[in-house]
Amino acid sequence: MTINRNLIAGSWVESTDVIRNINPSNTDDVVGEYASATAEQVEQAVAAARAAFPAWSRSPIQNRADMLEKIGNEILERRDELGRLLAREEGKPLADGVGEATRAGHIFKFFGGEVLRLQGEKLASTRPGVEIEITREPIGVVGLITPWNFPIAIPAWKIAPALAYGNCVVLKPAELTPGCAWALADIISRAGIPEGVFNLVMGSGSKIGSALIGGVDALSFTGSVPTGRKVAAQAVERMIKFQLEMGGKNPLVVLDDADLETAVSIAVNGAYFQTGQRCTASSRMVVTQGIHDRFVDAVADRISKLVVGDALKPETQMGPAVDQRQLDQNLKYVAIGQEEGARKVFGGDRLNRDTPGFYMSPCLFAETTNDMRVNREEIFGPVGTVIRVKDYEEALHVANDTQFGLSAGIATTSLKHANHFRANSQAGMVMVNLPTAGVDYHVPFGGRKASSYGPREQGRYAAEFYTTVKTSYTLP
């Protein structure tokens, strides 16, 4: 089997260690073998990016716009192929994989346009005759650490703005899903990007993460809270700019006046689609007592009919967990919920299918309280809980009673309650009668509390992280 190599200074570089990329829907299927970079190779990648920065940061904006447009177009032309690769290596249903690849293409094309729209300011000075100009400039070499659950979209929404604003990049994708990152690097390398401007180093964060953080001028990280805190400590030690996107324990509030069908649909979508492996998943359902019993019964009925299976089969609605470790964690929390006294309404069982994979049935708990571990800790699997509350006021309190603050939703036909929830929810993103998971690529993404740190990602707000502001004074 061909070993897919790291991209450093415009060359594909070999390594002695290899990552075997296993299909979670069929563990007998090896998706590919990928070179695992050494710390020394990471240092070489950072050095190559630093050498390329002066020319790239001053390159004509039309050239950068054209290259990003070209990358976006190739991704869109190959969306079916890339979506299949994504489904095969991550376990996301094929339609979702194609959708994610499509989003990645649109992201690059969007930032191809943003290259031409970067704005500054010209202000009058308090001193006669003095001119003031405020401009945005690239930071330098940016390290990007991306997770396994969105293996092409999240790299895209970090790489595209970094390049658009004139930075050079070293990408370290998740060790579990190197395939999409490698395919993306291959597309970027053939788009005319000068050598060293974009570099790919694959491997374990524990082995090469410190080398990356130790050399770059800024770092954007998406992953778990514990790892994010370690990244932050290292970044602060070096006094470099950093951005963190981490966990979520997102609430979906369902009020008595909600349309039941709408509430159930958005709950099932938010909590169980893509196997619950989304930081925006609505894993806590906070339901007022008038609709509670009907809602629980309807959700249980809906998830009992979800087709769990091979991500590449067209009928599959929920694929496997990404690996054995994640499956074990999911099942551990099912056991914890039962030990804490929650009522298991449906699922939470290991499943066998035609091929060996990390399958489990979607799980629903009722009669839970917000102090239970299953409601405090991020599970990152298809385990949803229902918390019964008496009214909207209690629902809002419970929704906000969490260390996280990424996304929050409400199902209601009351404009009064919808508007109040939007204003008082302690989350970075609020959804009304929509799933908590699922956001557009041209608007800001991010949260509060332990969910996020630093400027928002995506859209024009990405400039806040990938550029630095300079104020210039001139006396003509």
C-alpha positions in Angstrom: 0.0 0.0 0.0 1.3 3.5 -0.9 2.3 5.6 2.1 0.9 9.1 1.8 3.6 11.5 2.9 3.8 14.8 4.7 4.1 18.0 2.7 7.0 20.2 3.8 8.5 23.1 1.9 6.7 22.0 -1.3 8.0 18.4 -1.2 6.3 15.2 -0.1 8.5 13.9 2.8 8.7 10.3 4.1 8.8 9.2 7.7 9.7 5.9 9.4 6.4 5.8 11.4 3.1 5.1 9.7 -0.5 5.8 10.7 -3.0 3.1 9.6 -6.3 4.7 8.7 -9.1 2.2 9.6 -12.7 2.4 8.4 -14.9 2.4 11.6 -17.8 0.9 9.6 -15.5 -2.0 8.6 -12.4 -2.5 10.6 -11.1 -5.0 8.1 -10.8 -2.1 5.6 -7.6 0.0 5.7 -8.4 3.3 4.1 -4.7 4.1 3.7 -1.4 4.5 5.3 0.0 7.9 6.2 3.4 9.0 7.3 3.7 10.2 10.9 5.9 13.3 11.1 8.7 13.7 13.7 9.3 16.7 15.8 12.2 17.6 13.6 10.0 17.5 10.5 7.6 19.8 12.2 10.4 22.2 12.9 11.4 22.0 9.2 7.8 22.8 8.2 7.7 25.8 10.5 11.1 27.0 9.1 9.8 26.6 5.5 6.7 28.6 6.3 8.7 31.3 7.9 11.0 31.5 4.8 7.9 31.7 2.5 6.1 34.4 4.6 7.8 37.6 3.3 6.9 37.0 -0.3 3.5 35.4 0.3 2.3 38.2 2.7 3.1 40.8 0.1 1.8 38.9 -2.9 -0.8 40.5 -5.1 -4.3 40.0 -3.6 -5.7 38.9 -7.0 -3.1 36.0 -7.1 -4.3 34.8 -3.6 -7.9 35.2 -4.6 -7.4 33.1 -7.8 -5.6 30.3 -5.9 -8.3 30.0 -3.2 -11.0 30.1 -5.9 -9.1 27.3 -7.8 -8.9 25.2 -4.6 -12.6 25.7 -3.9 -13.5 24.7 -7.4 -11.5 21.5 -7.4 -13.1 20.5 -4.0 -16.6 21.1 -5.4 -15.8 19.1 -8.6 -14.6 16.2 -6.5 -17.2 16.5 -3.7 -18.6 13.0 -4.3 -15.1 11.4 -4.2 -14.0 13.4 -1.1 -17.3 12.8 0.6 -16.9 9.1 0.1 -13.4 9.2 1.6 -14.7 11.2 4.5 -17.5 8.7 5.2 -15.1 5.8 4.9 -12.5 7.2 7.3 -14.7 8.9 9.9 -18.0 6.9 9.8 -20.2 9.8 8.8 -23.1 8.8 6.5 -22.2 9.3 2.9 -24.7 12.2 2.2 -23.2 14.1 5.2 -19.7 13.4 3.9 -20.6 14.9 0.5 -22.3 17.8 2.2 -19.2 18.5 4.3 -16.9 18.4 1.3 -19.3 20.8 -0.5 -19.0 23.1 2.5 -15.2 23.0 2.4 -15.3 24.1 -1.3 -17.6 27.0 -0.5 -15.4 28.1 2.3 -12.3 28.4 0.1 -14.4 30.3 -2.5 -15.8 32.6 0.1 -12.3 33.5 1.4 -11.1 33.9 -2.2 -13.6 36.8 -2.2 -12.5 38.0 1.2 -9.0 38.6 0.0 -10.3 41.4 -2.1 -12.5 42.9 0.7 -10.0 43.4 3.6 -10.7 46.8 4.9 -8.9 49.5 6.9 -9.7 52.9 8.2 -8.5 56.4 7.7 -9.2 58.8 10.6 -8.5 62.4 11.4 -6.0 63.1 14.2 -6.5 65.4 17.1 -3.3 67.1 15.9 -3.5 69.4 12.9 -2.0 68.0 9.7 -1.4 64.5 11.0 -3.0 61.6 9.1 -3.9 58.3 10.7 -4.3 55.0 8.9 -5.4 51.7 10.5 -4.6 48.5 8.6 -4.7 44.8 9.1 -1.6 42.7 8.4 -1.0 39.0 8.5 0.5 37.5 11.7 3.1 35.2 10.2 3.3 31.4 10.6 0.0 30.0 11.9 -0.2 26.5 13.3 -3.6 24.7 12.9 -4.6 21.7 14.9 -7.9 20.1 13.7 -10.2 17.3 15.1 -11.4 14.1 13.6 -15.2 14.8 13.5 -15.1 17.3 10.7 -12.0 16.2 8.9 -12.3 18.5 5.8 -14.6 21.3 6.8 -12.7 22.4 9.9 -9.3 22.3 8.2 -10.9 24.3 5.4 -12.3 27.0 7.7 -8.9 27.5 9.3 -6.6 27.2 6.2 -8.6 29.4 3.9 -8.7 32.6 6.0 -5.1 32.0 7.1 -3.9 32.0 3.5 -6.3 34.7 2.4 -4.9 37.2 4.8 -1.3 36.4 3.8 -0.2 34.0 6.5 1.7 30.8 6.0 0.4 27.5 7.4 1.4 24.3 9.2 -1.6 22.0 9.5 -1.6 19.1 11.9 -4.9 17.1 11.4 -6.3 14.5 13.8 -4.4 11.3 13.8 -7.6 9.3 13.4 -8.6 11.0 10.1 -5.6 12.0 8.0 -7.1 11.0 4.7 -9.2 14.1 4.1 -6.4 16.4 5.3 -4.0 14.7 2.9 -6.4 15.0 0.0 -6.9 18.7 0.8 -3.1 19.2 1.0 -2.7 17.6 -2.4 -5.3 20.0 -3.9 -3.7 23.0 -2.3 -0.2 21.9 -3.5 -1.4 21.8 -7.1 -3.2 25.2 -7.0 -0.1 27.3 -7.5 0.6 28.0 -3.8 4.4 28.7 -3.5 6.4 26.1 -1.6 6.5 26.5 2.1 3.3 28.6 2.2 1.2 25.5 3.2 2.6 22.5 5.0 1.0 19.3 6.3 2.4 17.3 9.2 0.4 14.3 10.3 0.8 12.4 13.5 0.0 12.2 17.2 -0.5 15.5 19.0 1.4 14.1 22.0 4.4 13.6 19.8 4.5 16.6 17.6 2.1 19.1 19.1 4.6 20.8 21.3 7.1 21.2 18.4 4.3 23.0 16.5 3.3 25.3 19.3 6.9 26.0 20.0 7.6 27.4 16.6 4.6 29.3 15.2 3.4 32.9 15.6 -0.2 31.9 16.3 -2.2 28.7 16.8 -5.8 27.8 16.1 -7.0 24.6 17.9 -10.2 22.6 17.8 -10.5 19.7 20.1 -11.2 18.6 23.7 -11.2 20.9 26.7 -8.3 19.2 28.5 -6.1 19.3 25.5 -7.2 22.9 24.8 -6.1 24.0 28.2 -2.7 22.4 27.7 -2.4 24.2 24.3 -3.4 27.5 26.0 -0.7 27.1 28.7 2.0 26.5 26.1 0.8 29.4 24.0 0.8 31.8 26.9 4.3 30.6 27.9 5.4 31.8 24.5 3.1 34.8 24.4 1.7 33.9 21.0 -1.8 34.5 19.8 -4.1 31.5 20.1 -7.7 30.5 19.4 -9.5 27.6 21.0 -12.7 25.8 20.0 -13.5 23.0 22.4 -16.5 21.2 23.9 -20.2 21.7 24.3 -23.1 20.4 26.4 -25.7 22.2 24.4 -29.3 22.5 25.6 -32.5 22.3 23.5 -35.4 23.8 25.4 -38.8 22.5 24.5 -41.8 24.5 25.7 -45.4 23.4 26.1 -46.4 25.5 23.2 -43.9 24.0 20.8 -45.1 22.1 17.7 -44.4 18.5 18.7 -43.3 17.3 15.3 -40.8 20.3 14.9 -39.4 19.7 18.4 -38.9 16.0 17.9 -37.3 16.5 14.5 -34.8 19.1 15.7 -34.0 17.1 18.8 -33.3 13.9 16.9 -31.2 15.7 14.3 -29.3 17.7 16.9 -28.6 14.8 19.4 -28.2 11.8 17.2 -27.2 12.6 13.6 -23.6 12.1 12.7 -23.6 9.7 15.8 -23.7 12.7 18.1 -20.0 13.4 17.3 -20.5 17.2 17.0 -19.5 19.8 19.5 -22.8 21.5 18.7 -25.0 18.4 19.4 -28.0 19.1 21.6 -27.2 16.4 24.2 -29.4 18.0 26.9 -33.1 18.3 26.2 -34.8 20.6 28.7 -38.5 20.0 28.5 -41.4 21.7 30.3 -43.8 19.3 32.1 -46.9 19.9 29.9 -45.3 18.4 26.8 -42.7 16.2 28.5 -44.2 12.8 28.3 -45.4 13.2 24.7 -42.0 14.5 23.7 -40.1 11.6 25.3 -42.4 9.0 23.8 -42.1 10.6 20.3 -38.3 10.9 20.4 -37.9 7.3 21.6 -40.2 6.2 18.8 -38.2 8.2 16.2 -34.8 7.0 17.2 -35.9 3.4 17.4 -36.5 3.7 13.6 -33.1 5.2 12.8 -31.1 3.0 10.5 -27.7 2.4 12.1 -25.1 0.9 9.7 -22.2 1.2 7.3 -21.6 4.8 6.5 -21.4 4.0 2.8 -24.8 2.4 2.5 -27.4 4.8 1.2 -30.0 3.7 3.8 -27.8 4.5 6.8 -29.0 7.4 8.9 -26.4 6.9 11.8 -23.0 5.5 11.3 -20.6 4.0 13.8 -18.5 5.7 16.5 -15.2 6.8 15.1 -13.1 4.2 16.9 -13.1 1.7 19.8 -12.1 4.3 22.3 -15.0 6.5 21.5 -17.4 3.6 21.5 -16.2 2.5 24.9 -16.7 6.1 26.2 -20.2 6.2 24.9 -21.1 2.9 26.6 -19.4 3.9 29.8 -21.7 7.0 30.0 -24.7 4.8 29.3 -23.7 2.8 32.4 -23.0 6.0 34.4 -26.5 7.3 33.6 -28.2 4.2 34.8 -26.0 4.2 38.0 -27.1 7.8 38.6 -30.7 6.8 38.5 -31.7 8.0 35.0 -34.4 6.0 33.2 -33.1 4.5 30.0 -36.0 4.9 27.6 -34.3 3.4 24.6 -31.0 2.1 23.2 -27.5 2.5 24.4 -26.5 -1.0 23.3 -23.6 -2.4 21.3 -24.8 -3.5 17.9 -23.5 -6.0 15.4 -23.7 -5.5 11.6 -22.6 -7.3 8.5 -19.1 -5.8 8.9 -17.1 -5.4 12.1 -17.5 -1.8 13.2 -18.0 0.4 16.2 -21.8 0.4 16.2 -24.3 1.2 19.0 -27.9 2.1 19.1 -28.9 5.7 19.9 -29.7 6.1 23.6 -32.3 8.3 25.3 -32.4 8.9 29.0 -35.4 10.5 30.8 -36.0 11.6 34.4 -32.5 13.0 34.6 -31.3 16.0 36.7 -28.9 18.7 35.6 -26.3 17.7 38.3 -25.9 14.2 36.8 -22.6 13.5 35.1 -24.5 12.6 31.9 -25.7 16.3 31.9 -22.4 17.9 33.0 -19.8 16.1 30.9 -19.5 16.0 27.1 -20.1 12.5 25.9 -19.6 13.1 22.2 -21.8 10.2 21.2 -25.5 9.4 20.5 -26.6 9.7 24.1 -29.4 12.2 24.7 -30.9 13.2 28.0 -34.2 14.8 29.0 -34.5 17.1 32.0 -38.1 17.8 33.2 -38.8 21.5 34.2 -41.9 23.2 35.3 -41.8 26.4 33.1 -39.8 28.6 30.8 -38.0 30.4 33.7 -36.7 27.1 35.1 -35.8 25.9 31.6 -33.6 29.0 30.9 -31.9 28.5 34.2 -31.1 24.9 33.6 -30.0 25.6 30.0 -27.4 28.1 31.2 -26.3 26.0 34.2 -23.3 24.4 32.5 -19.6 25.1 32.1 -20.1 25.2 28.3 -21.6 27.8 26.1 -21.3 26.9 22.5 -24.8 26.4 21.1 -28.4 26.5 22.5 -31.8 26.0 21.0 -35.4 26.5 21.8 -38.6 24.9 20.3 -41.6 27.2 20.8 -44.3 29.1 19.0 -44.1 32.0 21.4 -42.3 35.0 19.9 -42.0 36.4 23.5 -40.1 33.4 24.7 -38.0 33.0 21.6 -36.8 36.6 21.8 -36.2 36.3 25.5 -34.2 33.1 25.1 -32.1 34.6 22.3 -31.2 37.6 24.5 -30.5 35.6 27.7 -29.0 32.3 26.5 -25.4 32.1 27.6 -24.2 30.6 24.3 -22.4 31.9 21.3 -25.0 30.6 18.9 -28.8 30.3 19.4 -31.2 28.4 17.3 -35.0 28.9 17.3 -37.0 26.0 16.0 -33.8 24.6 14.4 -31.3 22.0 15.4 -28.4 23.2 17.6 -26.0 21.6 15.2 -25.7 23.0 11.7 -24.3 26.4 10.9 -23.5 28.4 7.8 -20.0 29.0 6.6 -20.1 32.8 6.1 -21.1 33.8 9.7 -19.2 33.6 13.0 -18.8 30.3 14.8 -17.9 30.0 18.5 -19.1 30.1 22.0 -18.5 31.2 25.6 -17.2 29.8 28.9 -15.2 26.5 28.4 -16.4 26.1 24.8 -14.3 28.7 23.2 -11.4 31.2 23.7 -10.4 34.0 21.4 -11.9 35.5 18.3 -14.7 33.8 16.4 -14.0 31.5 13.5 -15.5 31.8 10.0 -16.9 34.6 7.9 -15.4 38.1 8.0 -14.9 37.6 11.7 -12.0 35.3 10.9 -9.9 38.4 10.2 -9.9 39.1 14.0 -7.6 36.1 14.6 -5.7 35.8 11.3 -4.6 39.4 11.2 -3.1 42.0 13.5 -4.0 45.7 13.6 -1.4 48.4 12.8 -2.0 52.1 13.5 0.2 54.4 11.4 0.6 58.2 11.9 1.9 60.5 9.1 2.8 64.1 9.0 3.0 64.9 5.2 
